[in-house]
Amino acid sequence: MTLLRVFSDQDGATLLDEYRDADAIAAALASAGVRFEQWQTQAPLPPAADPEAILTAYAKDIDRLKAESGYVTADVIRMHPEHPQKTELRQKFLDEHIHKEDEVRFFVEGQAVFYLHLGDKIYATLCTAGDLIGVPANTPHWFDMGEEPQFAAIRLFNNPEGWVAHFTDSPIAKGYPQYHAFA
């Protein structure tokens, strides 16, 4: 179930707001300039589905987003508890960073948490299958997939190079509840 928790950027222990309704989550994120939608996912993916199969299954939606917003590349990140790089990738995503372009993710299966540092607040969004989140360019954020990740997400970018992070070197992410506090 999708969930949004809002914290002060000064204190990760004090919850300012919590939203469980998709429309309320979309409205709260929209007021901060973040796109959030819920889409219908297709049939569950077979365990052996590779990125190309996932991109093909959602080609119409991807093409529509590319036409609407000028995205030039799409890829798939699919993680599972046996993934050989799960620890390394989790650690990389856990540090606050920005992208010089918008980053859009559509969760095809599973779940993970996006933390958006917007103004003086942290918006921690547990995204689940069917959720689309659009992180505006230059938004400080981090991402936690948990120690035993289980998700697949289509990522869209304006940059043909795909996922290019610029780390802020801020320790802020260490002061907020991690994935296991949401799952």
C-alpha positions in Angstrom: 0.0 0.0 0.0 1.4 3.4 -1.0 2.3 5.7 1.9 3.6 9.2 2.2 5.2 10.4 5.4 6.4 14.0 5.8 9.1 15.0 8.2 11.0 18.2 9.0 14.4 18.3 7.4 15.8 19.1 10.8 14.4 16.0 12.6 13.8 12.6 11.2 12.1 11.4 14.4 9.1 13.7 14.3 6.4 12.9 11.8 4.6 16.0 10.5 2.0 14.3 8.3 1.0 10.9 7.0 -1.1 10.1 3.9 -2.4 6.7 2.9 -5.0 7.7 0.3 -3.6 7.9 -3.3 -5.5 11.1 -4.1 -4.2 12.8 -0.9 -0.7 11.6 -1.6 -0.9 12.9 -5.2 -2.2 16.3 -3.9 0.5 16.6 -1.2 3.3 15.8 -3.7 1.8 18.0 -6.4 1.8 21.0 -3.9 5.6 20.4 -3.7 6.0 20.1 -7.5 6.2 16.3 -7.7 4.2 14.2 -10.1 2.5 11.2 -8.6 0.0 8.9 -10.4 -1.3 5.4 -10.0 -1.5 3.3 -13.1 -2.8 -0.2 -13.8 0.0 -2.8 -13.9 -0.2 -5.6 -16.3 -0.1 -9.3 -15.4 2.6 -10.3 -12.9 6.0 -10.5 -14.5 7.6 -13.9 -14.9 10.7 -14.3 -12.8 12.8 -14.5 -15.9 11.4 -11.4 -17.6 14.4 -9.3 -18.8 14.4 -5.5 -19.1 13.5 -5.6 -22.8 10.4 -7.7 -22.1 9.3 -5.2 -19.4 9.9 -2.2 -21.7 8.0 -4.0 -24.5 5.0 -4.7 -22.2 4.8 -1.0 -21.2 5.8 0.5 -24.6 2.6 2.5 -25.1 2.9 4.1 -21.7 6.6 4.8 -22.1 6.0 6.3 -25.6 3.2 8.6 -24.2 5.4 9.8 -21.4 8.3 10.5 -23.8 5.9 12.5 -26.1 4.4 14.4 -23.2 7.6 15.4 -21.4 10.5 14.9 -23.8 12.1 11.9 -22.1 14.7 10.3 -24.4 15.6 7.1 -22.6 14.0 4.4 -20.6 15.5 1.5 -18.7 14.5 -1.0 -16.1 15.9 -1.6 -12.7 14.9 -5.0 -11.3 16.1 -6.1 -7.9 15.5 -9.3 -5.9 17.0 -10.6 -2.7 19.5 -12.8 -4.6 20.8 -9.9 -6.8 24.7 -10.0 -6.6 25.0 -6.2 -6.3 22.0 -5.5 -4.0 24.2 -4.2 -1.1 26.4 -2.1 -3.4 23.5 -0.6 -5.3 21.4 0.1 -2.1 24.4 2.0 -0.6 24.8 4.1 -3.7 21.1 5.1 -3.8 21.0 5.8 0.0 23.1 8.9 -0.3 21.4 12.2 -1.0 21.9 13.2 -4.6 20.3 15.2 -7.5 19.9 14.7 -11.2 20.3 17.6 -13.6 17.1 16.3 -15.3 13.8 15.0 -14.2 13.7 11.4 -13.1 10.5 9.3 -13.5 10.0 5.9 -12.1 7.0 3.6 -12.7 6.9 0.7 -10.3 5.9 -2.4 -12.2 6.2 -4.7 -9.2 7.3 -4.7 -5.5 8.0 -1.6 -3.5 10.7 0.9 -2.3 10.9 4.3 -0.6 11.8 7.6 -2.3 12.9 10.4 0.0 12.5 13.9 -1.4 14.2 16.9 0.3 11.9 19.7 -0.7 12.3 23.0 1.1 12.4 22.4 4.8 10.6 19.0 4.6 11.4 15.4 3.7 8.7 13.6 1.8 9.2 9.9 2.3 7.1 8.0 -0.3 6.6 4.2 -0.2 6.0 3.5 -3.8 4.3 0.2 -4.7 3.3 -1.6 -7.9 1.4 0.8 -10.1 2.9 4.0 -8.7 4.5 6.6 -11.0 6.6 9.3 -9.3 8.3 12.1 -11.2 11.2 13.8 -9.3 11.9 17.2 -10.7 15.4 18.1 -11.9 17.8 19.3 -9.2 15.6 17.9 -6.3 17.8 16.5 -3.5 16.6 12.9 -2.9 17.6 9.4 -2.0 16.1 6.0 -2.4 15.9 2.9 -0.2 15.0 -0.5 -1.6 15.7 -2.3 1.7 18.2 -5.0 2.5 16.2 -7.7 0.7 14.9 -5.7 -2.3 12.0 -6.9 -4.4 10.9 -4.5 -7.1 11.0 -3.7 -10.8 10.7 -0.1 -12.0 10.9 1.6 -15.4 13.0 4.7 -15.3 12.7 7.6 -17.7 15.2 10.4 -18.2 15.7 13.5 -20.3 19.4 12.7 -20.5 20.4 10.0 -23.0 23.0 8.8 -20.6 20.3 7.6 -18.2 20.9 7.6 -14.4 23.6 10.2 -13.7 23.7 11.3 -10.0 25.4 14.3 -8.5 25.9 13.6 -4.8 25.3 16.4 -2.3 27.7 15.0 0.3 25.0 15.7 2.9 24.6 13.2 5.8 20.9 13.9 6.0 19.7 10.5 4.8 21.2 8.8 7.9 18.7 10.7 10.2 15.5 9.3 8.7 13.6 6.0 9.0 14.8 3.4 6.4 12.8 1.1 4.2 12.1 -1.4 7.0 10.1 1.2 8.9 7.7 1.5 6.0 7.3 -2.0 4.8 
